[in-house]
Each structure stands twice: as C-alpha cells, then as structure tokens.
Amino acid sequence: MNIGPMIRRLRKEQKLTLKTVSARAGISEGFLSQVENNVNSPSVDTLIKICNAMDLNAGDVLKLAENQQRLNVIRKIDLDDVEMPRSGFVTRRFVSPENRTVVDSAVLLIAPGKSIPIRKNIKSGQEMLCILRGTLELVHGDKTVILEEGDMAHYWVEPRRQIITNNTDKTAMVFWVGTI
C-alpha cells in the first residue's frame, strides 16, 4: 500500500506544511517527511494522529491508498488526434502523482517548433528518452544531440541548461522516464 504519497497529496491539497501537520500530530517534521516518502511507516496510532492533524478520517485515507491503480495502460488511440494546447506539448503520464515515489514516466507529444524545459525542483535526477516518432534536439549542458526515431538517451539532469526541442515540421512522440 502506498500510503505516504497519499498523505503528502492530501496535505498539499489543504495547503498545509510539513511543520504544521507534524506539530499538530505531535511527531517530528523529519518523521512525517519519511512517511510521505515511504522511507518509514507510521504505526496505526501515528497514522490516526497525522490524519486527525489534517481533519481526515484514517479509514478513508487507507481506503484511498488501497484503491490506487496498480496497472496503468496508455492506448494508442489516446495518443492519436491529440489537440495541442498553447504550450505545444501534451503529457500522458502512466502513474498519478500520489503513486509516483521513485520513477515518473510519460509519453510526450511535442508540436513542431516547441520545447520542453527541465523539470522544476529536480537537482540530481536521471532521465531517459526513447524517440517513438519524429526527431528532437536535446540540449544538455554544453552538448547538443539530435535524436531520431528509435534513438534513446540516458542522462543526469542538467539544471543549468537542459531543453528538449522539436525543430521539425511534424509532431514528435517520446517515451520519457525520470527519477523523482
């Protein structure tokens, strides 16, 4: 059961800080962070205190965690005829935010002339790209690489300068995986 990320999602939805919830629950901020990151598991009593600190019923939170999807599929039809927003890219994630603890993954559709910047707040993560359709330019630090259909790249996130751009006249499709 993936209870930690569920607690984090519910806390953030209420715009509560780790400090506030931990103080209300009578536990350390560090321990609550470990719970949210699935590093440590709370006892039943502590889980109830955490839930009470957020005005939640522990049974309802457990039910939410229990009902999380364990298998996620993206069908080809869901990628065809996608209407591009103004940003110029569409992300079809395999896993919902509350289930992402170590790895994030998605199929990205990138319109001609559009770019995807580096993910925010990731300082030492890794990413992997597999070009399913089209051609993309990956700028990574001081290197620029052209990736074509079938090419793959694995790299450490470069916070100073990293961007993925579609410089062609056709929509590109990429399978992307990144650590959190």
C-alpha positions as CSV (number, residue, x, y, z in Angstrom):
1,M,0.0,0.0,0.0
2,N,1.3,3.4,-1.0
3,I,0.1,5.5,2.0
4,G,2.9,8.1,2.2
5,P,2.4,9.8,-1.2
6,M,-1.3,9.8,-0.5
7,I,-0.8,11.6,2.8
8,R,1.5,14.1,1.0
9,R,-1.1,14.8,-1.7
10,L,-3.8,15.3,0.8
11,R,-1.6,17.6,2.9
12,K,-0.7,19.7,-0.1
13,E,-4.3,19.9,-1.3
14,Q,-5.1,21.5,2.1
15,K,-2.0,23.8,1.7
16,L,-0.6,22.6,4.9
17,T,3.1,22.5,5.6
18,L,5.1,19.5,7.0
19,K,5.8,21.7,10.0
20,T,2.1,22.4,10.7
21,V,0.9,18.8,10.3
22,S,3.8,17.4,12.3
23,A,3.2,19.9,15.2
24,R,-0.5,19.1,15.3
25,A,0.2,15.4,15.2
26,G,2.9,15.6,17.9
27,I,5.6,14.0,15.7
28,S,8.8,15.3,14.2
29,E,8.8,17.1,10.8
30,G,11.6,14.7,9.7
31,F,9.5,11.6,10.5
32,L,6.5,13.0,8.6
33,S,8.7,13.6,5.6
34,Q,10.0,10.0,5.9
35,V,6.4,8.7,6.0
36,E,5.4,10.8,2.9
37,N,8.4,9.5,1.0
38,N,7.7,5.8,2.0
39,V,11.0,5.7,3.9
40,N,9.3,5.0,7.2
41,S,5.8,3.6,8.0
42,P,3.7,5.1,10.8
43,S,2.1,2.9,13.5
44,V,-1.7,2.8,13.4
45,D,-1.7,5.3,16.3
46,T,0.6,7.7,14.5
47,L,-1.4,7.4,11.2
48,I,-4.5,8.4,13.1
49,K,-2.7,11.4,14.7
50,I,-1.4,12.5,11.2
51,C,-4.9,12.2,9.7
52,N,-6.5,14.0,12.7
53,A,-4.0,16.8,12.2
54,M,-5.4,17.3,8.7
55,D,-9.0,16.7,9.8
56,L,-9.2,13.5,7.8
57,N,-10.5,10.1,8.8
58,A,-7.7,7.5,8.8
59,G,-10.0,4.8,7.4
60,D,-10.9,7.0,4.5
61,V,-7.2,7.7,3.8
62,L,-6.4,3.9,3.9
63,K,-9.3,3.2,1.5
64,L,-7.9,5.8,-0.9
65,A,-4.5,4.3,-0.7
66,E,-5.9,0.8,-1.1
67,N,-7.8,1.7,-4.3
68,Q,-4.9,3.2,-6.1
69,Q,-4.4,1.9,-9.5
70,R,-1.8,-0.9,-9.7
71,L,-1.7,-1.2,-13.5
72,N,-1.7,1.7,-15.9
73,V,-2.1,1.5,-19.7
74,I,-2.0,4.2,-22.3
75,R,-3.7,3.0,-25.5
76,K,-2.5,4.1,-28.9
77,I,-5.9,5.6,-29.7
78,D,-5.4,8.0,-26.7
79,L,-2.3,9.4,-28.5
80,D,-3.8,9.8,-31.9
81,D,-5.6,13.0,-32.8
82,V,-4.5,14.9,-29.7
83,E,-5.3,18.5,-29.7
84,M,-2.2,20.5,-28.8
85,P,-2.6,23.2,-26.1
86,R,-0.8,26.5,-26.5
87,S,2.2,25.1,-24.6
88,G,2.9,22.9,-27.7
89,F,3.2,19.6,-25.8
90,V,1.0,17.0,-24.2
91,T,2.0,14.7,-21.4
92,R,0.3,11.3,-21.0
93,R,1.5,10.0,-17.6
94,F,1.4,6.4,-16.7
95,V,1.2,7.0,-13.0
96,S,-0.8,9.5,-11.0
97,P,1.1,11.9,-8.7
98,E,0.2,10.1,-5.5
99,N,1.7,6.9,-6.9
100,R,5.0,8.4,-8.1
101,T,7.6,7.7,-5.5
102,V,10.8,6.8,-7.3
103,V,10.1,7.0,-11.0
104,D,7.9,9.1,-13.2
105,S,7.1,8.2,-16.8
106,A,5.1,9.5,-19.6
107,V,4.5,9.6,-23.3
108,L,5.2,13.2,-24.6
109,L,3.8,14.6,-27.8
110,I,5.8,17.7,-28.8
111,A,4.4,20.0,-31.6
112,P,6.7,21.4,-34.3
113,G,8.8,24.3,-33.0
114,K,8.0,23.7,-29.4
115,S,10.3,22.8,-26.4
116,I,10.1,21.1,-23.1
117,P,12.3,22.7,-20.4
118,I,13.9,20.9,-17.5
119,R,11.6,19.7,-14.7
120,K,11.4,22.0,-11.7
121,N,13.0,21.2,-8.4
122,I,15.0,18.2,-9.7
123,K,18.7,18.7,-9.0
124,S,20.3,15.2,-9.3
125,G,17.7,13.1,-11.1
126,Q,18.2,10.9,-14.1
127,E,16.1,10.8,-17.3
128,M,15.7,8.5,-20.2
129,L,14.2,9.3,-23.6
130,C,13.2,7.0,-26.4
131,I,12.1,8.6,-29.6
132,L,9.0,6.8,-30.9
133,R,8.2,9.2,-33.7
134,G,10.0,12.2,-35.2
135,T,13.2,14.0,-34.4
136,L,14.2,16.0,-31.4
137,E,17.1,18.2,-30.2
138,L,18.4,17.6,-26.7
139,V,20.5,20.4,-25.3
140,H,22.3,19.1,-22.2
141,G,24.8,21.4,-20.6
142,D,27.2,22.4,-23.4
143,K,26.3,19.5,-25.6
144,T,23.6,19.3,-28.3
145,V,22.4,16.0,-29.6
146,I,19.9,15.2,-32.4
147,L,17.8,12.2,-31.6
148,E,15.8,10.4,-34.3
149,E,13.1,7.8,-34.3
150,G,14.4,4.7,-32.4
151,D,17.2,6.6,-30.7
152,M,17.5,6.6,-26.9
153,A,19.3,8.8,-24.4
154,H,20.0,8.3,-20.7
155,Y,21.4,11.3,-18.8
156,W,21.7,13.1,-15.4
157,V,19.5,16.1,-15.2
158,E,21.5,19.3,-16.0
159,P,19.8,22.1,-14.0
160,R,21.9,24.9,-15.6
161,R,21.0,24.1,-19.2
162,Q,18.7,21.4,-20.5
163,I,15.9,21.6,-23.0
164,I,14.2,19.2,-25.5
165,T,13.1,20.8,-28.7
166,N,11.2,19.7,-31.8
167,N,12.8,21.7,-34.7
168,T,10.9,19.8,-37.4
169,D,7.5,20.3,-39.0
170,K,5.9,17.1,-37.6
171,T,4.7,16.3,-34.1
172,A,7.2,14.1,-32.2
173,M,6.4,11.3,-29.8
174,V,8.7,10.4,-27.0
175,F,8.7,7.8,-24.2
176,W,10.2,9.6,-21.2
177,V,11.2,8.2,-17.8
178,G,12.7,10.2,-14.9
179,T,13.7,9.7,-11.3
180,I,12.0,11.8,-8.7
